[in-house]
Structure formats: structure tokens, C-alpha cells
Amino acid sequence: MPEGLIVKALSGYYYVLPQPAEAQAGAAAETIQCRARGLFKKQHISPLVGDRVSYELTDNGEGTVVAIEPRATELIRPPIANVDTAVLVFSVVEPNLSLQLLDKFLVHTEQARLDTIVVLTKTDLAGPEENEAAEAAAGLYRAIGYPVVTTSARKGEGVGRVKELLAGRIAVFSGQSGVGKSSLLNAIMPGLALSTNAISHRLGRGKHTTRHVELIAQPGGGWIADTPGFSQLDFQQLEAGDLGGCFKEMRELAPGCRFRGCQHEREPGCKVIGAASAGQVARTRYEHYLQFLTEIKDRKRRY
């Protein structure tokens, strides 16, 4: 039975790249348009972009996905499987950089156990004050352990560094709408010509320019995914006791806390609280942790 990789999902169809072509990063291969086997619906399973699957060819030249291999990773929003790297794209201006939203994205990528690269865009549109704030933020997150690249897709600045970090990876691009994900991808892969839209100055945000999830072969090997932009995330899949483990610097300190299961809120002998008071954990990071913890606990009380 032939096997392959789902590289696009659209309107109930799954576009499967046959395995031999997949090994060559899909340079010029044709995909097989497939429907999913009815059994998946009964089992409450949906194939995802990134799934490695077995399929059967039908008489009309299309196919049917009949089996899905176990997934190494799975994201709910965007819906994609088997990625190993998340690229979080945030603009310096238009919309302005939000560290609170960046930390929320980082919680989700840590929970999914993905390596994460932070890319700050639109440096060419920012003034000295905004670029200074962006450099301070870049230093903060590099100190925590995240690769951070500041870029200008228009000028080509930082694009080469992003390419280096993505080589051989299966990466998903995510971030707030209007931050320049499609522009960055166009700069990384000239000729891709993904749709881009200008920012609405009245609303302060961009329109969604990507309508579906799709894997795109990197010329140097590996895959990247352009995903629909989204601006809100929730913590439906996260328990209060697990939140601290999604902050790298807190995860390293937690074993030294006096109490097992410490939530780093008011407990005596908490190493995280002590480090935050001493400036060893960034004030913004600890404040955002407390905000997210309250959000999770409030959700539990409502239900």
C-alpha cells in the first residue's frame, strides 16, 4: 500500500505527497488528492497536515487515506502534526510588539514540546524607541534560551539567519495576524508569492491572508508551514500545576522549591518567587505567569 505525507488540507480533501517524492522534499512532485476513510470519523480522528499516512488509489485517479502513523507532536491551533520547530513571528510595529502575547504563544509551544525560534519583523518601519525596545526583548529571550532573529523582509535583513535555523527542520509559522508571516516566507523562498495584505491603520491589525495549513518544501531540505493567522489563544488543554513547566527559567528553578507541586504564587520557600524578587527571572515573565495562572484557575471555577 502506498505511503506519503499530507502536505495540504482544504475543504475536506487531503493532498498526499507520495513517499519517494517526499524524500526529495517534494521539489516537483504531484500530490494525490484524497478523502479520509469513513472509519476515522467514527473514531473521532481527523487527518492533519504533517501526518504520514497510507492511502489507496481509487478508479478516478484520486485516493483514500486509510491509515495514519503515530504522531510525534500535534497542535490544535493551527491543526498540524509532526512538526519539531515553531517559528513565532512578531512585529516590532504595526501591530506593536506584545510580550504578553509572545509569552502566551511560548507557553503553547513549550506544552507541545517544540523547539521555538522567535522572529521580530518590520524593523525597517520602527523608530529608534521601538527598535531599542525590540533589542531589549531579544536579549531577554535569548538569555532564557530562545533563538531570536530581528528581520526586515523588505530589506532582506535577518532572512539568511532564519534560513540557517530552519535547515532540515519541519517548522510551523505562527503569530498574530498582520505581523508579516507571509512577507517573511516570501523573502525566505523567493517565487513563493504568498498573499499579503497591508495593515488597517484604523483597526491596528491585519487581515488574515492565509486560508489553510500547507507544508512547503524548503530548497535546502525540510518543510515549513504557513498557517492561518490568529490573535487569541486559550488554556483549555493546560492545568494550573503544569503552567510553570512551560516557562523555561521557572522549570529549571522548580526542583529547589520547598513544596512539591509549588505553583510559584504565594508559597514560602519558593525558588521562583525568590528569583523574581532578585531580578533573576524577568519581571514581565513572572507577571505574565501569574496572569495566565489566574486565567486557568478562573476557567476551572467557571466549569
Buried (B, 14 or more C-beta within 10 A) or exposed (E): EBBBBBBBBEEEBBBBBBBEBBEEBBEEBEBBBBBBBEEBEEEEEEBBBBBBBBBEEEEEEEBBBBBBEEBEBBBEEBBBBBBBBBBBBBBBBBBEBBBEBBBBBBBBBBBBEBBBBBBBBBBBBBEEEBBEBBBEBBEBBEEBEBBBBBBBBBEEBBBEBBBEBBEEBBBBBBBBBBBBBBBBBBBBBEEEEBEBEEBEEEEEBBBBBBEEBBBBBBEEEBBBBBBBBEBEBEBEEBEBEBBBBBBBBBEBBBEEBEEEEBBBBEBEEBBBBBBBEEEEBBEBBBBBBBEBBEBBBEBEEEE
